Amino acid sequence: MLSNSFVLAPPPVETLLYGDTGNLGLWPNEIKNSAELQKQTEARSRLYTALNSVFKRIGNPVIEITDAISSETIAREDATALYRELADFLEEDALNKRFVLYLPFEILPHRQWKFASRALNEAIAEFTYTYMKRWDELLSVNDVRANFLDGNVLEPELRIEPLMRVAKAAHFIPFLVAKDLIPPSLVRDLIDESPGSVLQKSVIDALPVLVDLGFLTAYEAGKIIMASGVHETHEFSLSPAYITPARAQWLAQEKEQKRIALDAKAIAERIVRGHLQPHHFEVSVQKHVMALAIIHGVRIAVETAARAVTEEAAKILYQRYEPILLVLWRQEASAAAKDAVTSAWAHLYHLNIISREYIEQQGVFIPDFDAPFAKNMKLIEEDIGAFKDILERMQSEPELSQLLYPACILFGSRVKGYGTSTADLDVAVFVKPEVSMMEKRPELQKRLKELFTHGNAHGKAVEFWLTEKEGGLEVMCMPRPDTAMGDSMLVHVLFGGAWYGEEHAIRELYDKVLTPYLYAKDEENRRTWLEEMERDTLLYRLLHKGYARFFPEQGGVHTRNAAAIDGQSVFYDSGYRQLAAKLFIKKVFLPRL
């Protein structure tokens, strides 16, 4: 139980959406009573409910919504309501256009598809028009390409050339041509109209996939590329002469994971063919890398049986190899092995091979990524005791109480649910406005390192240095901040992390630090803030690692030249796109009041 002195509050963006079911009471009355806030939250709630209901009824993410409507799996009235809500959401705010990047392609009806319902056809036409309008606007938007692939973005101090950019909407061209929403001839027009641009190169990336799908011949694609004057569409960064210790560790982990993946694939193939039986593994279970390969190999084999044979065959196969996973779960000392077993069980749960009850009997908790914070709080329960002690010291020790508010923000992959058991729990603190940075920062950093030794923060904390501004408080922005210095652009921390601390302190910080964001008039700032929320919620590290830890592969793009549009990325997985669409609605949100 928490101390009466402190409250653990859900992320502020969640409290805004859920109103009184969360801790909206921490917000000042002008926010709680805002009719405009109510209007915006109700619109998102309607869209989320409609979209989530359709996803649940369809079941398999790779099923086209039009097939589900035709088979009456989805009632036409529900489909009509969904398309109207989608059209309204994309139309009401131009900044919502990035939702197009995540909406599953299965939701897009083929242009020729019609149903015997005037209302449904009109709703689809309205949605399609708005979707395509927003897609066209996104063609001029350039993002860091690695964000949509593996997150391998070089640290600023290591870069010897600009990061590779992409107009990601252009990579959607093959999917839109397949739905007859754009003609193949548009490709040549886009290439001709944008010479030397990121857009031109991104459109050219899509040509090989159009060839794979039969919409262009290889000869036609070659002529288009030759006419454009672009002969090399991929630009790979040179390796830096020096790498940071953190990057060296990351590269070593990536190398080991690739080795494990290859071994796991080989094991899975031998299991499927019947060449590898459970007793063959007994000699190897104590070897760390081999143990991981065995766990993933069993998982892949069962997943393969579920897809290629039947669900019942997959259940029988799992039962045969279940003792191996249980031994590794109960006896293997490696935290990585326990994480791998957890991942395997989560995959098989989402394929209906095992039940949630079975997993919980093993003492494992599977999070719901788009559920309210309270439902997933179990993930950090063990850390709360340590942070309670830290807050009590921040409140009671005179030196600390003069420097810091008795409140902190818990954020990162652990709070979101997809971090490994050894992942750090990220934390941020607030420095009082009267504290001089020049005089007090060295002392503060020393105390923070001592304070956060426990609670899985490993001596690290993000510092939000506050300054007074127009009756409120503003996070200071330094021209050359270090990694520990938080700035006003870290809205994904301020609005997306769980707040823990003394209630009066949190109320003051909500009122004086967070409230001004909701009334900000600078559209460029709002765009930047929302994109930071998007990257933190949907890309880092959900796309790059988190999703694959808990979900099996569902759909994706697997044509011969799919790599041209980074087809190996989870970004195209239909299950990921369903989750990302729901998370965008619920968490990429900053009310405009």
Secondary structure, DSSP 8 states (H G I E B T S, - for coil): ---TTEEEE--HHHHHHHGGGTTGGGS-HHHHT-HHHHHHHHHHHHHHHHHHHHHHHH-STTS-HHHHHHTTSS-HHHHHHHHHHHHHHHHH-GGGGGGGGTS-GGGS--TT---S-HHHHHHHHHHHHHHHHHHHHHTT--EEGGGGTT-----GGG-SS---EE-GGGGGHHHHHHTTSS-THHHHHHHHHSTTSHHHHHHHHHHHHHHHTTSS-HHHHHHHHHHHT-----------SS--HHHHHHHHHHHHHHHHHHHHHHHHHHHHTT---GGGGTTTTTSHHHHHHHHHHHHHHHHHHHHHS-HHHHHHHHHHHHHHHHHHHHH---HHHHHHHHHHHHHHHHTTSS-HHHHHHTT-----TTS-HHHHGGGGHHHHHHHHHHHHHHHHSHHHHHHEEEEEEEESHHHHT-S-TT---EEEEEE-TTS-HHHHHHHHHHHHHHHTTSTT-TT--EEEEEEEETTEEEE---SS--TTB--TT-HHHHTTSEEEEEHHHHHHHIIIIIHHHHT---HHHHHHHHHHHHIIIIITTIIIIIHHHH----B---STTGGGGTTTSGGGBHHHHHHHHHHHHHHS-----
